[in-house]
Amino acid sequence: MINQKFSTNLNPLVRHLNKEPKDFTKLDVIQFIKNNGIKMLNFRYVGGDGRLKTLNFVVSDEDYLEQVLSHGERVDGSSLFSFVETGSSDLYVIPQFRTAFIDPFAELPTLCLLCAYYTKDGKPLEISPGYILKKAAKSFQTVTGMEFQAMGELEYYVVGKKDDLFLATDQKGYHESSPFAKFEHFRMEVMYMLACAGCLVKYGHSEVGNFTLEDKVYEQNEIEFLVTDVEDAANQLIIAKWIIRKLAYKHGLDVTFAPKITSGKAGSGMHIHTRIVKDGKNCMVTGGKLNDTAKKAIAGYMQCAPSLTAFGNMNPTSYFRLVPHQEAPTTVCWGDRNRSVLVRVPLGWTSKEDMVANENPLEEPIEMNGSEKQTVEFRCPDCSADVYLLLAGLTVAARSGFEMENALEFANKKYVDVNIFHAEHKHIVADLDSLPASCWDSAEMLDKQREIYERHGVFPAHIIDGIIKDLKKFNDKDIRKELDNNPGKMMELVKKHYNCG
């Protein structure tokens, strides 16, 4: 009997197997392949550049299919990661059955599985970003007794041929509708594909940024996900970027996740919402208000903010976005419903009023409790980030808040209830720490705070060293001064990092 819970789920594996992805087994995957005429199997795994890599298998022999799903396959780690030595580069990629999804672009029926990296000894690869995230989640649970959850807001520009009819107002594209929004149907198709691939899609909309340049229109869009296990949240963002790019290529469009693509126009971020739960209940709200659990996590974000940019803002163009008056944070502070702060507590459904019944008289009022929806939003990252390392860093930062003796006092000192971009509040800004202004500065701050990330064995020292080294290679310590003297350099860097992430 089909569980009605799954009857409207767009993921064909969920409907066919009548269970949630977290409960998928090897036998389930084999059963689906056999019952649905699957001809190809793709292993997919994220390389050091943050993009999905692919290994193809033909489904032509049941014994071989069993072997592949039981043992995984070998890959050359040195070609995937700069930190893997050529002399000992063989790694295993091991399928994660909960991630199975149908390839929406393949001409032949194809099933995809995300994979984890393992060493020659059959152990998880300690320096794999995915495993670092897994260790971060485990360390959070060990220290706090609770689970860390997250979701991402994915902003991107779609670029297509200019249409002179129904042009949207420059930089006024927020939630615009077709025909003024030119790529609404593209976004909706992406969202449908994401849901079919097992991603938990919350909603999508056009964003503030839009402009025309020569014969092209640039339109900013956003897709937001639902809060879930932090590892699954990372996987959703990886799959989403892949699907957006593939579909754009299919339709002859261009897309970019770059943090900044021109001056004076809105940049694209990748805000991360976080939640702390225990036994399925949100632990961040008591009586409709943010509680001490939430404030301890926020204290951790405030403490680690200067170094979190090393994971979330990983090329020089990231810091063209983190400037005042662009709805992007520049200082280390937090506040309620305030888009000028680094950590925002978004409007939550904490009122007990049944607004739907109030607006629809035929509905009987019901007792309302929307506290499960409450999250805390970290606003500075963008898609230059290594998604797994960013979410690992945020998990560690939240955990560090519970390890601070004065966490609540520290959080209270960083709270602001005004728009800090307004001139009349500049005295408040003067007392706040600033975020790093370059990759070089972020590397320096990561070096200073590295012990927090290396604590409990989460981030290997080798990885921290590598990130610091890579960030300093940009040699952008004085990038703001260089741009003042050479404005053309910004567009040179934008072009270089246009396809980041």
N, C-alpha and C positions, 0 to 999 in steps of 0.2 A: 504494500500500500504506500502510495506517495504521500510524504509528509507535506501538508498544505503550506508549511513554513517555507518550503523550497519551490513551490509551484510557480512563483513569479520571478525566481532567480534567473538572471540572464546567462549565468555560467552553465553551459550544457553538461559539464561534469557533475555539478551539484545536483542538477535535475535528474540525470541518469543514475547516479550513484545514491541519490537520496540521502546525502549527508554533507556536512560542512567540510571545506577544504582541510581544516586542521585534522580531520579524521581520515583523510585519504591514506590508503596503504598501497603497497606495490601491487597486490592482487587487484585492487580497485583500478589502478592505472592499466594493467594488462586487460582486465575485463572491458574497460571502456574502449581501448584500442581495438580489440577483437570485435566488439559489438557495433562499432561505429565506422568500420572500414578505414581506419587510420593507416596511411601509407608511409608516412615519414615521422621520425622522432627527432626533435631538436633539443640538445642540451644547450642551455644558455647560462652564461656566467659573466660577472663584471670584471673587467680588467683594470689595470692601474689608472687608466684614463677616465674611469667612471662609466664606460659604455658597455653595452651587452656584446659579448662574443658568442659565436655559434659553432656547434659541432653537429653535423647531420648524420642520421642513421636511416637506412631503408628498413621498413618493417616487412621483411619477407620470410622470416624464420622465427617461429615461436621460441625455440631454444635460445637463439641468439638474443632475442628481445629480453628474455628472462635473465640472460647473462649480463646484458648491458645495464638493466635496472638493478641488478644485484651487486654488481662490482664497480659500476661507473666506468670511466675511461681515463687514459693518460693524456696530459697536455704539457706543452713546454712553458713552464712558469717564467723563465727568463724573458720570453717574448711578450708576456702579459704584465709583468711587474718589474720595475727597475731594481727593486731590492732583492730579487732572486738571482743567485749566482748561476752562471752558465754551466759550471761544472757539476752542479747538483740541482738541475732545473726541473726534472720530472716531477709533476704533481698529478694527483688524481682529482677529477671532478665528479662529485657524488650527488645524484639527483635528490631534490627535496620534493617529495610527492605532494605535499600540500600546495605547491606552487603550480601544478599542472594547469595548462590552458591551451585552447585551440589557437593556432596561428591564424589571425584574421586576414592575412595577406597571401598565404600560400595557395598556389593553384591546386596542388594535391592536398588531400586532408592530412593535416600535420598537427602533432601534439608537441607542446613545448614544456620543458621543465627547467626551472632555475636550479643551479648547482652550487655546492659548497666545495672549497678546496681542502684537500687532505695531503699529507706528506707520505713519503715512501714507507714510513713506519705505521701508516694507518691512523694517524692522529690528525686532528684539525690543524690547519696551517696557522700558527700563532700570529703571524703578521698579515694574515688576510683581513681586509677591512670588515668583511662580513662576520668573521669570527671575533674580531675586536668588539663589534656591536653586541654580539651574543654574550661576551664576557662582561661588558658594561651592564647589560640588563640583569645578568645574574648577580653581579656585585651590588646593584641597587636593591635587589630583592633580599640579599643576605643582610645588608646593613639596616634596611628599613622594615622588612617584613611585608612590603607592598610591591606592586608591579608598576612599571613605567610604560606609559602608552604615548603615542604621538600620531600626528598626521601632518601632511604638507599642503601648502597653497602653492600651486605651480603657475607662475606667470611667464608669459612668452609673447613674442610678437609674431604675427603672421604677415607675410609680405606678398602682395600680389599686384596684378596689373591695375593701374588707376582707373577708377570708374567716376566719371564726372557728374553722375546723378546721385542725389541725396548724400552729399558729403557731410560727415559728422564734423562738429566744431572741434578745432584743434585742442587737444588735451582735455576734452570734455566727453570722453567715450565711456565713462563709468555706467555699466548696466544698460548701454544703448541697445536698441533693437534694430533688426533688419527693417528697411533697407539701408538705414544709416550705418548699421554695423554690417560689414561686408562678409564676414566669415563666421556668422552664427551657425550656419548649417555644417560647416567644417568642424566647429567645436562640438556640436551635438553628435556628429558621427564619431568623433574621437571618444566622447563620453560613453557612447553605446559600446564601442569596441572594448573600452576599459572595463566596463561592467561584465561583458562576456568573458573577459580574461580573468575575472575574479577580483578585480579591484573594487574597493568600497567607495564609490563616487558620491560625494555630498551634493555638489552643484557646480555649474559653470556659468560664466558671464563675461561680457566684454569689460575691459579695465579702462582706467583713465587715459592711457597713452594712445594717441592716434595722430598721424600726420601724413602728408603727401610729400614726396620728393621726386622731382622729375616725372617719370611715367609710372611711379609705383605708389601704392598706398600701404602704410605700415599701421597695423591695428593690434593693440595689446589685448590679450585674453587671459583668463585665469580659470583653472580647474582646481577645485578643492575636494579633499577626501574626508572620509569619516575617521574618527579616532580608533586606533586598533593597536595591537601588540607592536612594540617599537621596531622589531625586525620586519614584520609584515608591512609596516608603514614605509620603511626604506625600499622594500621590493616594489611597492606600488609606484613610487616616484620613478624608479628605474624603468619599469615597464611603460609608464606613461610617457616618458621622454622618447622612448623607442617608438611607440605607436604614433605619437604626434609627428615625429620626423618621417616615418614610413608613409603615413597617410598624406602628408604634405607633398612628399616626392611623387606619390601616385597621382595627385591632382595638379601637379606642376606649380605648386606654391613653394615658398621658402619660409622657414621658421627659424627663430633664434631665441635661445634662452640666456643670451648674454646679459650681464647686469646693466650695461649702458650701451646704447648704440648710436647716440648722438647727443650733443649738448642741448640743454634747455627743454628736453622731453623726458617723460617719466621713464625711469629705469625699471627693470624687472627683478623682483625678489623671489625668494622661496621661503616664506615665513613658515615656522614650525610651531604647531600647537601641541601642548603636552598636557597629560592628565595622569594622576596617580590613583590607582585603584586597589582594592582588596576584596576578594570574594565577589568580584563583579560590581562593586559599589564605588562611586567616586569619593575619594577621601579628602578632597580639597575644599569642600563646602560644608558648613554647619549652620543650620538655621537660615539658609539663604545668603550667607556671607562667606567670603574667603576665610579659611581658618589657618591655624598655625602650621599645619602640614604643607599647605600651599605656600605660605610665607617662607618656610625653611627652604623649599625648592627654589623660590625666587631669590633668596639670599645666595644660594649656590650659583644661580645664573649671574647675579650681580658680581660675585667674587670672580667668576671665571670669564666674564664677558670679554676682557681684553685679549684673552688667548683663544676664545672660541672662534674668533674671526680667522684664525689660522686653519680651521677646518671648514668654515662656511663662506669665506671670501678669499678665493685662492688664486686670483690673478689681478693685475693692476687696475683693470676696468671696474672691479668691484668697488673700489674706493672713489670712483667718479660718481657712483650712486649714493654713497654714504656722505651726503652733504646736506646742509640745512635747507628747509623749505621744499623738500622733495618727498615728504611723507616717508622718509627713511631716517633711521636713528643715527645720531652722532655722539650721544652722551650715554653714560651708564646710569639708568634710572628706570623706574617702572611706575605704572599708574593704571587707573580704571578707564576703559573705553577711550584711551588717549593715543592717537596715532603718531605723536611726536616722541614717544618714549621707546626704549629698547625692548622692554617686556611689557606687554599690554594685557590687561585682564578684560577680555571682550564682554560685551553685554550678554548676560546669561539669563536663562528662563527661571529666575529665582522668585519671581512674584507668584503668589498663589491664585492670582486672577485668571479665570478661563477667558482669554481674549477671543478665542474662536466662538464660544457660545455668546459672548457679548455682541459680536459682529453678525452672528447668524442666529436669529431668535428661535429657529426651529430646533436648535441643538440644546439638549439638556446640559447645564453646567456640570462639570466633573471636578473632583479635587485635583489640583495641579501640583506636580513636583518635577521641575525641569533641571534639577541640580546636576543630573548626570551629564548634561550638555556642557557644563562649565569647564573651560580650559584656560590655560595660560599660554600666551603667544610670544614667541621669540622672533623679533622682526628684522634682524640684520642679515641673515644668510641670503645667498643667491645660488643660481645653478652652476656657478663655478665650483661649488662644494663637491667633495667626495661625500655622497649621501650617507654611506655607512659610517664614515668617520665623524661626520657632523652629528648624526644622531647618537653615536657613541659618546662624543664629547658632551652633548647636552645631558645625556643620562648620567654621566660622571659628574657633571656640574650640579645637577639636582641632588645626587647622592652626597656631594660635598657639603651641601647646605645642612644636611642632617648630622654631619660630622663637625660642624662649627659650634663652638661654645656659645657664641653671641649672635646666632643666626637671626633671631627675631629683631633684636636691636639693630643689627646691620641692615636688615630689609627695611625697617621703618625709616632709617636715615636716607635710603635711596628712593623713597616714595615721593612722587610729585603729583599735584592735582591741577596743574595749569599747562597750557600749550607752551613748551619751552622755546619754540621758535619765535614767539612774539617778543618784540624788543623790550616791552615793559617787564619781562621776566628774566632779563639777561643776568641779573644778580643771582638768580637761582642756578643758572647754567654755570656760573663762575665757580660754584662750590661742588660741581659734579665732575667726575673723571670723564675724559673723552675716549671714544673708541679709537683704535689704531687708524692711521691715515694712509697706510700702505702695506703691501705684503711684507716689507722689511720690518716694519713696526710690529706686525702681527707675529712674525717669527721671533722677534726679541721677547715679546710677552709670553709666547708659548714656552720659550726656554726658561723664563723666570717662574712659570707656574707648572712646569712639567711634572713635578712630584704628585700633583693632584691627579693627573691622568694616568701616571704610572702606578699609583697606589692600587693595591689589591691585584696587581698583575694584569690590569686591563690593557693599557697601551704599552707595547714593548718599547724600550728605550731606542731601539734601532729605527722604529717607525717615527718617533718624535724627532730624532736626528735627521731623518730623511725629509720630513716635512719642512723643518727649519731650513735645511739646505736648499730645497726646491723653491721655497718662498724668497729666499735671499738672492737666488739666481736672477730674479727680475730686476734687481738693483734699482728699486724704485723709491728709495728712502726719501728723496727730495722731489717726488713726482709732481706735487702741486706747484712748486717753483719752476720746474722744467716746463710745465704747461703754460704758465704765465709768459715765459720767454719764447715758447714755441707751440702755439695753439694747435698747429697741424699734427702734433704728436699724438693728441688724443685719438684722432681718427685712424692713425696708423695702428695704435694699440687696439682700437675697437675692431678693425679689420682682422688683426692677428688672432683675436680671441672671440671672434663672432660665433664660432661653432663650439664654444666651450661647453663642458658638461655632456 
